[in-house]
Each structure stands twice: as structure tokens, then as C-alpha cells.
């Protein structure tokens, strides 16, 4: 499965590469695991890698928005993606604290892309 990234996610990954190559490598590893585990609705490993639904958006707005975390390599970051027919579509790479408020940019961006999912 091919993982596609939004323009914003590409820019965030490029910025991470400029700041910390190890963190960027951790994000790359997450993207590779996401491609492998895409057919699994939710997953969790002993190393702290997990894929989970963003429950509030699923229940309130019927949006299939998910987050990836990998505590061992990128403990403070979360990757937000949509489950689309053609494969995962990453909307962004964010600090985990930004995901607790549905009015903050990461989840607003995910909802914007969810509304345009037929065109992605």
C-alpha cells in the first residue's frame, strides 16, 4: 500500500529532517509500518507503535480519521491520516498535545481533507 502525504505533511516532514534526522527517521518508520498495517483497523505493538481512531471525530462527524504513534522513537509526535480506498492519506505530523482540542489546526485540517476525500 502506498502512503500519500498532503502538502502540509510533506512540509512538516521536511522541517523535521532539518531539525532532527533521528526523529525524521522515526516518522519514516511509522509511515512504512502504516503502509504494512493499513488493512488492520487498529493495531498496537509492544514497542509502542499503534494505530487508533480519533474517536471524537468518528462519533460526532462520522469521519474515518486515525492517528499513528510510536512512543519509542517519536514520543511527542502523532501522524494523522485518513483511511481512503487508495490507501492512507497523511494530513499532518503534529505534537500530541495539539490533538486534544478538535478546534486546533491538526483536527480542523483532517476534517477539511475528509470533506474533500473523493478528490484525493
PLY file of the C-alpha trace (Angstrom):
ply
format ascii 1.0
element vertex 120
property float x
property float y
property float z
element edge 119
property int vertex1
property int vertex2
end_header
0.00 0.00 0.00
1.33 3.45 -0.88
1.15 6.17 1.78
0.33 9.56 0.31
1.12 12.82 2.12
-0.64 16.17 1.92
1.46 19.19 1.01
1.38 20.25 4.66
2.58 16.82 5.83
5.44 16.93 3.29
6.47 20.35 4.60
6.28 19.17 8.23
8.41 16.11 7.45
10.96 18.28 5.62
11.12 20.63 8.63
11.67 17.64 10.94
14.54 16.45 8.74
16.17 19.85 9.15
15.83 19.78 12.93
16.43 16.17 13.93
17.29 13.38 11.49
16.59 10.66 14.10
13.05 11.91 14.66
12.53 12.11 10.89
13.76 8.51 10.60
11.20 7.53 13.26
8.43 9.21 11.26
9.63 7.41 8.11
9.50 4.10 10.00
5.93 4.88 11.12
4.91 5.63 7.55
6.40 2.32 6.41
4.58 0.42 9.18
1.38 2.26 8.31
1.70 1.00 4.75
2.13 -2.56 6.04
-0.62 -2.43 8.70
-3.12 -0.38 6.69
-5.70 -3.16 6.42
-5.73 -3.55 10.21
-8.35 -1.21 11.65
-6.42 -0.62 14.87
-3.05 -2.04 15.90
-0.65 -1.88 18.80
2.79 -3.40 19.28
4.98 -3.96 22.32
7.41 -1.30 21.08
4.75 1.39 21.44
3.65 1.60 17.81
-0.10 1.96 17.48
-2.83 2.98 15.07
-6.06 4.23 16.62
-9.18 6.03 15.51
-9.67 9.64 16.59
-12.84 8.69 18.45
-14.39 12.13 18.80
-14.33 12.77 15.07
-15.67 9.31 14.27
-18.58 9.59 16.69
-19.52 13.24 16.13
-18.72 13.78 12.47
-18.63 10.23 11.01
-15.05 10.82 9.82
-12.53 7.98 9.46
-9.60 9.92 10.90
-6.81 7.96 12.57
-3.57 8.67 14.38
-0.28 6.81 14.50
2.06 6.99 17.45
5.40 5.34 18.10
6.41 6.05 21.69
9.87 4.53 21.36
11.08 6.76 18.51
8.74 9.77 18.25
7.15 10.08 21.72
5.84 13.62 21.29
4.56 13.36 17.71
1.43 11.92 16.15
0.74 11.25 12.48
-2.85 11.97 11.43
-4.23 10.14 8.40
-7.44 9.30 6.59
-8.45 5.81 5.53
-9.19 6.13 1.83
-9.85 3.47 -0.78
-6.49 4.08 -2.48
-4.52 3.85 0.77
-3.65 6.03 3.74
-3.59 9.78 3.19
-1.48 11.60 5.80
-2.86 15.03 6.61
-0.10 16.03 9.03
2.55 15.32 11.63
1.72 17.08 14.89
2.64 17.44 18.54
0.47 15.12 20.58
-0.84 17.95 22.76
-2.44 19.58 19.72
-4.80 16.64 19.24
-6.87 17.06 22.37
-8.81 20.07 21.09
-10.96 19.49 17.97
-10.79 23.20 17.17
-6.99 23.23 16.84
-5.37 23.13 13.42
-4.45 19.40 13.17
-8.00 18.10 13.50
-9.54 21.01 11.58
-7.13 20.19 8.73
-8.04 16.49 8.89
-11.73 17.38 8.67
-11.06 19.68 5.72
-9.36 16.83 3.87
-12.13 14.42 4.93
-14.63 16.71 3.23
-12.57 16.53 0.01
-11.81 12.79 0.22
-13.41 11.94 -3.14
-10.91 14.26 -4.85
-7.74 12.97 -3.15
0 1
1 2
2 3
3 4
4 5
5 6
6 7
7 8
8 9
9 10
10 11
11 12
12 13
13 14
14 15
15 16
16 17
17 18
18 19
19 20
20 21
21 22
22 23
23 24
24 25
25 26
26 27
27 28
28 29
29 30
30 31
31 32
32 33
33 34
34 35
35 36
36 37
37 38
38 39
39 40
40 41
41 42
42 43
43 44
44 45
45 46
46 47
47 48
48 49
49 50
50 51
51 52
52 53
53 54
54 55
55 56
56 57
57 58
58 59
59 60
60 61
61 62
62 63
63 64
64 65
65 66
66 67
67 68
68 69
69 70
70 71
71 72
72 73
73 74
74 75
75 76
76 77
77 78
78 79
79 80
80 81
81 82
82 83
83 84
84 85
85 86
86 87
87 88
88 89
89 90
90 91
91 92
92 93
93 94
94 95
95 96
96 97
97 98
98 99
99 100
100 101
101 102
102 103
103 104
104 105
105 106
106 107
107 108
108 109
109 110
110 111
111 112
112 113
113 114
114 115
115 116
116 117
117 118
118 119
